[in-house]
Amino acid sequence: MPASVYPVALSTAEQVEQAVQAVSIPVNVTAHPVTAHAAGDLSALRKLGVRRVSFGPLWQKWLAEVSSQQLSAWRPS
């Protein structure tokens, strides 16, 4: 079964790179579906050695924000 490490709260390219270099299995990071990760977009994360990107709860939070904006016109005055 494939394994990966999922270090929480990596916030810089240096931290991501150190995590990738410290282990021999794929590294997973959490990114925002629109604003990406503090270490960069998907291309930058790949160059750092990241092999998996998750949105975690950020996808749901973003969808809730967009939905709220879009549905605001349907709310009674």
C-alpha positions in Angstrom: 0.0 0.0 0.0 1.4 3.4 -0.9 2.2 5.7 2.0 2.8 9.4 2.2 3.6 11.9 4.9 1.2 14.8 5.6 3.0 17.5 7.6 0.5 20.0 8.8 1.1 23.8 8.6 4.1 24.0 6.3 4.0 27.6 5.3 7.2 28.3 3.3 9.0 26.8 0.3 12.0 26.1 2.6 9.8 24.1 5.1 8.3 22.1 2.2 11.7 21.4 0.7 13.1 20.3 4.1 10.2 17.9 4.6 10.6 16.4 1.2 14.3 15.9 1.8 13.8 14.4 5.2 11.7 11.5 4.1 11.8 8.8 1.4 8.0 8.7 0.8 5.8 11.2 -1.0 5.0 14.5 0.9 1.4 15.9 0.9 0.6 19.5 1.5 -2.7 21.4 1.9 -3.4 24.2 -0.5 -6.3 26.6 -1.1 -8.2 25.8 -4.3 -7.9 29.4 -5.5 -4.9 31.0 -3.8 -2.7 27.9 -3.8 -0.1 27.4 -1.0 2.2 29.9 0.6 5.1 28.1 -1.0 3.6 28.6 -4.5 1.2 27.1 -7.0 1.1 23.5 -8.2 4.1 24.0 -10.5 6.2 25.4 -7.7 5.2 22.7 -5.3 6.1 20.0 -7.8 9.6 21.6 -8.2 9.9 21.4 -4.4 9.2 17.7 -4.6 5.6 17.6 -3.4 3.8 14.6 -4.7 0.3 15.2 -3.4 -1.8 18.3 -2.8 -5.0 18.2 -0.7 -7.6 21.0 -0.2 -8.8 19.6 3.1 -11.6 21.8 4.5 -10.4 24.8 2.4 -12.4 23.6 -0.6 -15.6 23.5 1.5 -14.9 26.8 3.1 -14.3 28.5 -0.3 -17.4 26.9 -1.7 -19.4 28.2 1.2 -18.1 31.7 0.7 -18.9 31.7 -3.0 -22.3 30.2 -2.4 -23.1 32.8 0.2 -22.2 35.6 -2.3 -24.2 34.0 -5.1 -27.3 33.3 -3.0 -27.4 36.7 -1.3 -29.7 38.0 -4.1 -32.2 35.3 -3.0 -32.5 36.5 0.6 -35.5 38.6 1.4 -34.8 42.3 2.1 
